């Protein structure tokens, strides 16, 4: 069988860094080919070479597509051949509608004018394929990050596709939406469409991939055909066996640190809609508390509003720290009260990507490295260096821009930023989203260390195994309300989902 695509001897160098070193990749027609590796291994760089993001001449090696040598000068060249890439970073215009985003640069026109009826018809068709039930005229910026990812996928499907490249397509998706996408990939395979998927979710790789190629330190180290185990993939990725996905921990739970009572929030634009309804929870010193729930359950809205980020209109509720009611109506007051919040969107809201590690690390508590209102650059550098070592941030130095770090190292910088405020309670929203299995273990170790220091930690995660592996207690949330609470020894994926389903039934029963 002739390969649909071959990459031979691909080498790509950036200033001071060899990102790819003689990489070879062969993809067969109609297969789903997975590329796995730790953050910084070169997976995304390899796909950017293939899709023309890095044009011919900026790398060494050869690309063949359908048996013919290719010299792509840009994305348009690769798309003209039927190679469509969905990048890990969303490439949507927030103020344009779903339909406008899907056909941006690929407009449906008649007699020199956009044919809006046909545009909306085609939009409805591709939205149905990805399972997104939203009006085509809604601005993309009104959607959550998970639904925006589905718009990106729909945008790719609107084009003529022979080879579909998906870079972390389910990183921002809930389980149901991920299931929809994986089923779509299998449908595409049945239709003869070839796919390449990059993902850290190895259970998804095992489910859909026919072949997996593992990249480590810019080199291809192995290619395996199904069936393969997660343990085999991990061993090739990290170069060693990992006997456990979670570090060992013996909880030492102490005094009550934080109490949130009867917390209620209305939607910022639709005041008649309650996004958080009468939520109450507790966090103790040394305790890791989880919040589980499906997309749209209100988990992030609780975290953001408690941290003073003005999500919605607060109608009721109190926050106590060490038994004393505190004001968390804005971020400054929340930080002063001893709270910290690590956002799920580290690149959009957690970091200033164009700034170096040193500036991002101290940004949340600049007075601590200032004298008489003037920044003490020596003290700032020492703080950044201390956190770089404590967090094991892999970087040549603290003046490196955070945009050039891997996802796991970026997350460590975000954690450093908020730890510098010396919080009593940290709320971590999707702390390992888009991070590889090796880096996840490091983040889990940091979370355990924070609890061992006597801090309270709240973990919001869409990955139930993560919550079950980390947390001492788990609150289950559905449609803006807590519908259950489970101790570690009583928690399971089945029990959590049962609580969500029952909570949904009870909620709809009340409405009816």
C-alpha positions in Angstrom: 0.0 0.0 0.0 1.3 3.4 -1.0 1.5 5.8 2.0 -0.8 8.9 1.7 1.9 11.0 3.5 5.6 10.6 4.3 8.0 12.9 6.2 11.6 11.9 5.7 14.5 13.2 7.7 12.7 16.3 9.0 15.0 18.6 11.0 13.8 22.0 12.3 16.0 24.4 14.3 15.1 27.5 16.2 17.7 29.8 17.7 19.6 27.7 20.1 17.2 24.8 20.0 16.9 21.8 17.6 13.2 21.1 17.9 13.2 18.2 15.3 16.1 16.0 14.6 15.8 13.6 11.6 12.2 12.7 12.2 10.5 10.2 10.0 6.7 9.6 9.8 4.7 7.4 7.5 0.8 7.6 7.4 -1.3 5.1 5.5 -4.5 6.0 3.6 -7.7 5.8 5.7 -6.0 5.2 9.0 -6.1 7.1 12.3 -2.4 7.8 13.2 -1.6 9.1 16.7 1.5 11.0 17.6 2.4 10.9 21.3 5.1 12.5 23.3 5.8 14.7 26.3 5.3 18.5 26.0 8.3 19.9 24.1 8.9 16.6 22.3 8.3 18.2 18.9 4.8 16.9 18.0 3.2 20.2 17.2 6.3 21.5 15.4 6.2 18.4 13.2 2.6 19.1 12.2 3.4 22.8 11.6 6.0 21.7 9.1 3.6 19.3 7.5 0.8 21.9 7.1 3.1 24.7 5.9 3.0 26.9 9.0 6.7 26.5 8.8 7.3 26.8 5.0 9.5 24.8 2.8 13.0 26.1 3.1 12.8 26.7 6.9 13.5 23.0 7.6 15.6 20.2 6.2 14.0 17.0 4.9 11.3 15.9 2.5 7.5 15.7 2.5 5.6 13.5 0.1 1.8 13.6 -0.2 0.0 11.0 -2.4 3.4 10.0 -3.7 4.4 13.5 -4.8 7.1 15.8 -3.2 5.6 18.9 -1.6 7.0 22.3 -1.0 4.3 24.2 0.9 4.8 27.9 1.2 2.0 28.3 3.7 -1.2 26.9 5.0 -3.2 27.7 1.9 -0.9 25.5 -0.1 -1.4 22.5 2.2 -5.2 23.1 2.4 -5.4 23.2 -1.4 -4.0 19.6 -1.4 -6.6 18.5 1.2 -4.4 18.7 4.4 -6.4 20.5 7.1 -4.9 21.2 10.6 -6.8 22.1 13.7 -4.3 23.8 16.0 -4.2 23.4 19.8 -4.6 27.2 20.1 -8.0 28.4 18.9 -8.0 30.5 15.8 -11.4 32.1 16.0 -12.6 35.7 15.8 -14.7 36.2 19.0 -16.9 39.0 17.6 -17.9 37.1 14.5 -20.7 34.6 14.4 -20.2 30.8 14.3 -21.2 30.8 10.6 -18.8 33.7 9.8 -15.9 31.9 11.6 -16.5 28.6 9.9 -16.4 30.1 6.4 -13.9 32.9 7.0 -11.5 32.8 4.1 -13.7 30.1 2.5 -16.8 32.2 1.9 -19.9 30.8 0.1 -20.5 33.4 -2.6 -22.9 33.9 -5.5 -22.4 36.6 -8.1 -19.6 38.2 -6.0 -21.8 38.4 -2.8 -21.9 36.1 0.2 -24.8 33.7 -0.1 -26.1 33.8 3.5 -28.9 31.3 3.2 -26.5 28.7 1.8 -23.8 29.7 4.4 -26.3 29.1 7.3 -27.4 25.8 5.7 -23.9 24.5 5.4 -23.1 25.7 8.9 -26.1 23.8 10.3 -24.8 20.7 8.6 -21.3 20.8 10.0 -22.5 21.8 13.5 -24.7 18.7 13.5 -21.7 16.6 12.6 -19.8 17.8 15.7 -22.8 17.7 18.0 -22.9 21.5 18.6 -26.5 22.7 19.2 -26.1 26.5 18.9 -27.6 29.1 16.6 -25.2 29.8 13.7 -25.5 33.6 14.3 -24.2 33.6 17.9 -20.8 35.4 18.3 -18.1 32.8 19.0 -17.0 34.9 22.0 -20.2 34.1 23.8 -19.3 30.3 23.8 -17.2 28.5 26.4 -13.8 27.2 25.4 -15.2 23.7 24.8 -17.8 24.8 22.4 -15.3 27.0 20.6 -13.2 23.9 20.0 -16.1 22.3 18.4 -16.5 25.3 16.1 -12.8 24.9 15.1 -13.5 21.3 14.2 -16.6 22.3 12.2 -14.6 24.9 10.4 -12.1 22.2 9.3 -14.9 19.9 8.2 -16.4 22.6 6.0 -13.3 22.2 3.7 -12.3 19.4 1.3 -10.4 17.1 3.6 -8.1 14.2 2.7 -5.8 14.4 5.7 -7.2 15.8 8.9 -4.7 16.8 11.6 -6.1 17.3 15.1 -3.7 18.8 17.7 -5.1 18.1 21.2 -8.7 18.3 19.9 -10.3 17.1 23.1 -8.1 18.9 25.6 -10.9 21.5 26.2 -13.8 19.1 25.9 -16.0 17.3 28.4 -16.4 13.5 28.2 -19.6 13.6 26.1 -18.2 16.1 23.6 -14.9 14.1 23.4 -17.0 11.0 22.7 -18.8 12.8 19.8 -15.4 13.8 18.3 -13.9 10.3 18.6 -17.0 8.8 17.0 -16.6 11.4 14.2 -13.0 10.3 13.6 -14.2 6.7 13.3 -16.9 7.9 10.8 -14.3 9.8 8.8 -12.1 6.6 8.7 -15.1 4.7 7.3 -15.4 7.4 4.6 -11.8 7.0 3.7 -10.5 10.2 5.4 -7.1 9.9 7.0 -6.5 11.5 10.4 -3.5 12.4 12.5 -4.3 13.0 16.1 -2.0 14.4 18.8 -3.3 13.8 22.3 -2.2 13.3 25.9 -5.4 11.3 26.6 -4.0 7.8 26.0 -7.3 6.1 26.6 -8.6 8.0 23.6 -5.6 7.0 21.5 -6.1 3.4 22.4 -9.7 3.6 21.4 -9.4 5.1 17.9 -5.8 4.9 16.7 -4.6 2.2 14.2 -1.0 3.3 14.6 0.9 5.4 17.1 4.3 7.1 16.6 6.1 8.3 19.7 8.4 11.3 19.6 10.9 12.1 22.3 13.3 15.0 22.4 12.7 15.9 18.8 13.3 12.3 17.5 11.0 9.5 16.5 11.6 6.6 18.9 9.0 4.1 17.9 6.0 3.3 15.8 3.5 0.7 17.0 0.4 -0.8 15.4 -2.8 -1.6 17.4 -3.3 -3.2 19.8 -1.0 -1.4 22.2 -1.4 -0.5 25.9 -1.2 2.8 27.7 1.8 1.5 29.6 3.7 0.8 26.3 3.1 4.3 25.1 4.1 5.9 28.4 7.3 3.8 28.5 8.3 5.1 25.0 7.3 8.7 25.8 9.2 9.1 29.0 11.9 6.6 28.5 11.1 4.8 31.7 8.3 2.8 33.4 5.7 4.7 35.4 4.1 2.3 37.9 1.6 4.9 39.1 -0.1 7.9 37.5 -0.4 9.6 40.9 2.2 10.2 43.6 1.7 8.5 47.0 0.2 10.7 49.6 -0.9 10.3 53.3 -3.4 13.0 54.0 -2.9 15.1 57.2 -6.2 17.1 57.3 -6.3 19.9 59.9 -8.5 22.8 60.9 -11.3 24.4 58.8 -9.8 27.1 56.5 -12.5 28.2 54.2 -16.3 28.1 54.3 -18.5 29.2 51.4 -22.2 29.4 52.2 -25.4 29.7 50.1 -23.4 31.2 47.1 -25.7 32.2 44.3 -24.9 34.0 41.0 -27.0 35.2 38.1 -25.8 35.2 34.5 -24.0 38.5 33.6 -26.2 39.1 30.5 -29.3 37.2 31.3 -30.2 38.1 34.8 -33.2 35.8 34.9 -30.8 32.8 34.6 -29.1 31.4 37.8 -25.7 30.0 36.9 -24.8 29.1 40.5 -27.6 28.2 43.0 -27.2 28.1 46.7 -23.7 26.4 46.7 -22.0 25.7 50.0 -18.7 23.9 50.6 -15.8 23.6 53.0 -12.0 23.3 52.7 -9.7 22.2 55.5 -6.0 22.7 56.0 -4.0 19.9 54.2 -7.1 18.8 52.3 -7.5 18.4 48.5 -11.2 19.0 47.6 -12.5 18.2 44.1 -15.4 19.6 42.2 -16.8 17.3 39.5 -19.4 18.1 36.8 -20.2 18.3 33.1 -19.5 21.3 30.9 -21.8 24.1 31.9 -22.4 22.8 35.4 -21.2 26.0 36.9 -17.8 24.9 38.4 -15.7 27.7 36.8 -18.4 30.2 37.6 -18.2 29.3 41.3 -14.5 29.6 41.3 -14.3 32.9 39.4 -17.0 34.6 41.4 -15.6 33.5 44.8 -12.3 34.8 43.7 -13.8 38.2 42.9 -13.5 38.1 39.1 -17.0 39.5 38.7 -18.5 36.6 36.9 -22.2 37.4 36.9 -24.3 39.1 39.5 -24.0 37.9 43.1 -27.4 37.6 44.8 -26.4 35.8 48.0 -23.6 34.1 49.8 -20.7 34.5 52.2 -17.1 33.4 52.4 -15.3 32.8 55.7 -11.5 32.3 56.2 -10.5 30.9 59.5 -14.0 31.5 60.8 -14.1 35.2 59.9 -16.3 36.5 57.1 -14.1 38.1 54.3 -14.8 40.4 51.4 -13.9 38.7 48.0 -15.8 41.1 45.8 -12.7 41.8 43.7 -9.4 40.0 43.0 -7.3 42.3 45.2 -9.6 41.6 48.2 -9.7 37.9 47.5 -5.9 37.7 47.4 -5.7 39.7 50.7 -8.1 37.2 52.3 -5.8 34.3 51.4 -7.3 33.0 48.2 -5.7 32.2 44.8 -7.2 31.0 41.6 -5.4 29.3 38.8 -7.6 29.7 35.7 -8.4 26.9 33.2 -7.2 29.3 30.4 -3.6 29.7 31.4 -2.6 31.3 28.0 -5.5 33.7 27.7 -6.0 34.7 31.4 -3.2 33.2 33.4 0.0 34.4 31.7 1.3 37.3 29.7 2.8 35.2 27.0 5.2 37.9 25.6 6.7 38.6 29.0 9.5 36.5 30.6 9.1 34.0 33.4 10.5 36.6 35.9 7.7 39.1 35.2 4.9 36.6 35.2 6.1 35.1 38.5 6.0 38.3 40.5 3.1 40.0 38.8 0.5 39.0 41.4 2.4 40.5 44.3 4.7 43.2 43.0 4.8 45.2 46.3 6.7 42.2 47.8 9.6 42.9 45.4 9.4 46.7 45.5 10.8 49.4 47.7 9.0 52.8 48.0 7.0 51.9 44.9 10.1 51.1 42.8 10.7 47.5 41.6 13.7 45.9 43.1 14.9 43.9 40.1 17.5 42.0 42.1 14.8 40.8 44.6 12.5 40.0 41.7 15.1 37.8 40.0 15.8 36.0 43.2 12.1 35.2 43.7 11.8 33.9 40.1 15.0 31.8 40.4 13.8 30.3 43.7 10.5 29.3 42.1 12.2 28.0 39.0 14.2 25.6 41.1 11.4 24.7 43.5 9.0 24.0 40.7 11.6 22.3 38.4 10.7 24.7 35.5 12.7 23.5 32.5 14.1 26.7 31.0 17.5 28.2 30.2 16.7 31.1 32.5 14.0 33.2 34.1 14.3 35.8 31.2 12.9 33.3 28.8 9.4 34.3 27.4 6.7 32.0 28.7 5.3 31.6 25.2 8.3 29.4 24.4 7.7 27.0 27.3 5.9 23.7 27.1 2.4 23.5 28.6 3.6 21.8 31.8 6.2 24.4 32.4 3.8 27.2 31.7 1.4 25.8 34.3 4.3 25.7 36.8 4.8 29.4 36.1 1.1 30.1 36.8 1.3 28.2 40.0 4.5 30.1 41.0 2.7 33.4 40.4 -0.1 32.6 42.8 2.1 30.8 45.4 4.1 34.0 45.6 1.0 35.6 47.2 1.2 33.0 50.0 -2.4 31.8 49.8 -4.2 29.7 52.4 -6.5 28.2 49.8 -5.7 27.6 46.1 -8.5 26.9 43.6 -7.0 25.1 40.6 -9.3 25.0 37.5 -8.3 22.2 35.1 -4.7 22.3 36.3 -3.5 19.6 33.9 -5.4 20.5 30.7 -3.2 20.0 27.7 -0.3 18.6 29.7 1.4 15.2 29.0 1.4 12.3 31.4 5.0 13.0 32.7 4.2 16.6 33.4 0.9 15.7 35.0 2.7 13.6 37.6 4.9 16.6 38.4 1.8 18.9 38.8 0.2 16.2 41.0 3.3 16.1 43.2 3.2 19.9 43.5 -0.5 19.8 44.5 0.3 17.1 47.2 3.2 19.3 48.5 0.8 22.3 48.8 -1.6 20.2 50.9 1.3 18.9 53.0 2.3 22.5 53.8 -1.1 22.9 55.4 -2.8 24.8 52.5 -6.3 23.9 51.3 -6.5 23.0 47.6 -9.7 22.9 45.5 -9.3 21.0 42.2 -11.8 21.5 39.3 -11.3 18.8 36.7 -13.2 17.3 33.8 -11.1 14.1 34.1 -12.8 12.0 36.8 -9.7 9.7 37.2 -7.8 12.8 38.1 -10.3 13.8 40.8 -10.4 10.2 42.1 -6.6 9.9 42.2 -6.0 13.3 44.0 -8.9 14.3 46.2 -9.9 13.6 49.8 -13.5 14.7 49.1 -15.4 15.4 45.9 -18.4 17.7 45.5 -20.6 16.9 42.5 -22.1 19.8 40.6 -24.9 19.9 38.0 -26.8 22.8 36.5 -25.5 25.4 38.9 -26.0 23.4 42.1 -24.1 20.8 44.2 -26.0 17.6 44.0 -23.8 15.4 46.1 -20.6 15.0 48.2 -18.4 11.9 48.3 -15.5 10.9 50.6 -12.4 9.5 48.8 -13.2 5.9 49.8 -16.8 6.2 48.6 -16.1 7.9 45.2 -16.1 6.3 41.8 -16.8 7.4 38.3 -20.1 5.5 38.4 -21.3 7.2 41.6 -20.3 10.6 40.3 -22.2 10.2 37.1 -25.2 8.7 38.9 -25.4 11.9 41.1 -25.2 14.1 38.0 -28.0 12.2 36.2 -30.2 12.1 39.3 -29.6 15.8 40.0 -30.5 16.6 36.4 -33.7 14.6 36.7 -34.7 16.3 40.0 -33.9 19.7 38.6 -36.1 19.2 35.5 -38.8 17.7 37.7 -38.9 20.9 39.8 -39.0 23.1 36.7 -41.8 21.1 35.2 
